[in-house]
Amino acid sequence: MARLSPPRALTLDAAGTLIRVRRPVGETYAELAAAHGIPVAARDVATAFRTVFPRMTPLAFGAADGETLQRQERDWWRTLVRACLGRHGQHPAFGAYFDALYEHYRSAGAWGLYPEVPAVLDALARARVPVAVVSNFDSRLHGVLRGLGVAERFVAVVCSSETGAAKPDARIFGAACRALDTAPADTLHVGDDRRADLEGARGAGLQAVWLCRDGGHDGEAVSGLDAVLPRILG
């Protein structure tokens, strides 16, 4: 990591950085589909998800009222899930299946914290470093973080769907800095997506670290969130 001035605040990505799904997406999609009489293979769904997800329009709405926002979020995910199921997306039971799948991922039980996260958040709290979440996620993230027992650790949880801008758009990073009351240059962002997190944060004027948990990275990445603590705590 490049040596820059110690940051005064930290922003963290959610999925892939703080939290992860407890089971592979393909398995969950296929298991719930089977329960509704929809015959899809986990491998096929997983492959489709990896293809469809990056091609979706940004999950960013910024609706003025909660009811409209929730409808837009559900419509976005319904489009994605239907595409992942291919011809089975027209199955008569698709509506009930989608509802069950959407509610499944609303539950904290579908998610888990990465092993080092509790200790990292403890260390940041002791050092009184303000932290915000900046995520290309929908409003369900608030409940997930509450269910995992970490929501109170964050000054703000900035979701793309609520903000109206998704990483790498500088506006979502700006919203987080305003919530933290820190200048971008004094804020460090950490996330697992090179374009959205590393390049996006740097483009918005923040310091940034790329988190690459699979180890396939170059010298500007770290393999765990705990590796960032020396940069922040000195």
DATA-V489799 format. One record per residue. N is the residue number from 0. PSI is psi in radians with two decimals (999 if undefined). OMEGA is omega in whole degrees, 0 to 359 (999 if undefined). D_LAST is the distance of its C-alpha to the last C-alpha in whole Angstrom. Layout:
# DATA-V489799
N&PSI&OMEGA&D_LAST  N&PSI&OMEGA&D_LAST
This chain:
# DATA-V489799
0&2.44&178&14  1&2.54&180&14  2&1.95&178&11  3&3.09&178&12  4&2.51&181&10  5&2.28&180&7  6&2.66&178&10  7&-0.32&183&11  8&2.87&185&13  9&2.42&169&14  10&2.49&184&17  11&2.39&168&19  12&2.84&180&22  13&-1.49&185&24  14&2.19&182&27  15&-0.21&181&25  16&-0.99&177&22  17&-0.75&188&22  18&2.80&177&25  19&2.73&176&28  20&2.51&182&32  21&-0.50&178&33  22&2.64&177&36  23&2.47&183&37  24&-0.78&182&38  25&-0.71&180&41  26&-0.77&181&42  27&-0.80&179&42  28&-0.80&184&44  29&-0.67&181&46  30&-0.77&179&47  31&-0.57&176&47  32&-0.77&179&49  33&-0.65&179&52  34&-0.34&178&52  35&0.24&176&53  36&0.38&180&56  37&2.00&187&54  38&1.62&176&54  39&2.65&180&51  40&2.42&182&49  41&-0.73&182&45  42&-0.73&180&45  43&-0.72&180&47  44&-0.73&180&45  45&-0.75&179&41  46&-0.76&180&42  47&-0.71&181&44  48&-0.77&180&40  49&-0.47&179&38  50&-0.78&187&41  51&-0.77&187&42  52&-0.84&181&38  53&-0.33&183&37  54&-0.12&180&40  55&2.65&172&40  56&2.73&182&40  57&2.48&177&36  58&1.28&187&36  59&2.06&184&36  60&-0.95&180&38  61&0.61&181&37  62&2.60&184&41  63&-0.49&181&41  64&2.67&186&43  65&-0.64&182&41  66&-0.77&178&45  67&-0.76&180&45  68&-0.82&182&41  69&-0.63&177&42  70&-0.73&180&45  71&-0.71&179&43  72&-0.82&180&40  73&-0.72&180&43  74&-0.68&179&45  75&-0.86&181&42  76&-0.59&178&42  77&-0.73&178&45  78&-0.77&181&46  79&-0.85&183&43  80&-0.73&179&45  81&-0.71&179&48  82&-0.63&180&47  83&-0.49&181&46  84&-0.11&179&49  85&-2.30&182&51  86&-0.42&179&55  87&-0.13&175&54  88&-0.22&177&52  89&0.13&181&56  90&2.49&181&56  91&-0.47&182&58  92&0.13&185&55  93&-0.72&182&52  94&-0.85&180&52  95&-0.67&178&52  96&-0.83&181&49  97&-0.74&179&47  98&-0.76&180&47  99&-0.71&180&46  100&-0.75&181&43  101&-0.74&179&42  102&-0.57&178&42  103&-0.80&182&40  104&-0.08&171&37  105&-0.46&184&37  106&2.43&176&37  107&-0.38&179&33  108&-0.33&178&35  109&-0.16&188&35  110&2.81&174&31  111&2.71&175&29  112&2.56&170&25  113&2.61&190&23  114&-0.66&185&22  115&-0.17&188&19  116&-0.83&181&19  117&-0.77&181&19  118&-0.66&178&17  119&-0.80&179&14  120&-0.63&176&16  121&-0.80&181&16  122&-0.71&179&12  123&-0.67&179&12  124&-0.75&179&15  125&-0.62&180&14  126&-0.03&179&11  127&0.71&175&13  128&2.08&179&12  129&2.41&185&15  130&2.43&174&17  131&2.68&173&20  132&2.36&176&22  133&1.92&191&23  134&2.46&170&26  135&1.26&187&30  136&2.99&176&31  137&-3.09&188&34  138&-0.19&175&34  139&-0.34&183&34  140&-0.61&181&31  141&-0.83&180&30  142&-0.63&178&33  143&-0.81&181&31  144&-0.62&175&28  145&-0.77&181&30  146&-0.51&178&32  147&-0.02&174&28  148&0.38&183&27  149&-0.02&185&24  150&-0.65&183&25  151&-0.17&180&24  152&-0.19&188&21  153&2.39&175&21  154&-0.65&180&22  155&2.65&172&24  156&1.85&186&25  157&1.86&182&27  158&2.46&181&29  159&-0.68&184&31  160&-0.59&180&35  161&-0.56&185&34  162&-0.50&183&32  163&0.17&177&35  164&2.44&181&33  165&2.52&175&31  166&2.41&15&28  167&0.26&179&28  168&2.27&183&30  169&-0.40&185&27  170&-0.60&181&29  171&-0.61&175&27  172&-0.65&177&24  173&-0.69&178&25  174&-0.69&180&26  175&-0.73&179&23  176&-0.65&177&21  177&-0.70&179&24  178&-0.60&179&24  179&-0.26&184&20  180&0.77&177&21  181&2.67&175&19  182&2.59&178&19  183&-0.72&182&19  184&-0.37&180&17  185&0.17&185&14  186&2.36&178&15  187&2.25&176&14  188&2.44&178&16  189&2.28&178&17  190&2.92&189&20  191&-0.06&181&23  192&2.06&186&25  193&-0.82&183&25  194&-0.89&186&27  195&-0.74&187&27  196&-0.99&183&23  197&-1.00&183&21  198&-0.66&180&24  199&-0.81&181&25  200&-0.77&179&22  201&-0.64&178&21  202&-0.45&178&25  203&0.02&177&24  204&0.08&179&21  205&2.77&164&18  206&2.69&184&15  207&2.57&175&16  208&2.33&177&16  209&2.20&177&19  210&2.03&183&19  211&1.65&189&22  212&-0.35&183&23  213&-0.06&177&26  214&-0.16&181&24  215&1.28&185&27  216&3.01&177&24  217&-2.91&188&23  218&-0.21&182&20  219&0.17&181&18  220&2.78&174&19  221&2.77&184&17  222&-0.07&179&19  223&2.66&183&17  224&-0.50&180&15  225&-0.39&180&13  226&-0.25&181&12  227&-0.34&185&10  228&-0.76&179&8  229&-0.57&179&5  230&-0.58&185&6  231&-0.76&187&6  232&-0.25&178&4  233&999&999&0
